Amino acid sequence: MSLPITARQLNALRALHRANPDLGELASAVALAFDASKIDNPELARLILEKTCRRIVSGQPGSREIMVQHLQHFGSLECLSSQQVTEFSTRIRKLG
C-alpha cells in the first residue's frame, strides 16, 4: 500500500512537478514505493516528505541530506527497501 494522498497533497505534488520536475518525479516514486502498512501514521510520513521537498526546492541548506536521513529512517521502519533507499538517496544527491 503506497502513501495515501489528499487532494491538497496532490495539488502540492503537481506544483512540485512544475517547480522542479526531477524532484517531483522522485517524490512521486517515493510515495508509490512507500509501504504505508508498516507505520501507524502514514499521513505524517507524507507530510515529512512534502515539507522536506519544499525545503529542497527553496534551496534550504542541508535539506537534501535531511531528506536522505528521512529515507534512511523510513528504510529502518521497512517502509522502503534498502535498495529503494539507496536509489532514492542517490537521486536526491544528484538533483541540480
Secondary structure, 3 states (H helix, E strand, C coil): CCCCCCHHHHHHHHHHHHHCHHHHHHHHHHHHHCCHHHCCCHHHHHHHHHHHHHHHHCCCCCHHHHHHHHHHHHHHCCCCCHHHHHHHHHHHHHCC
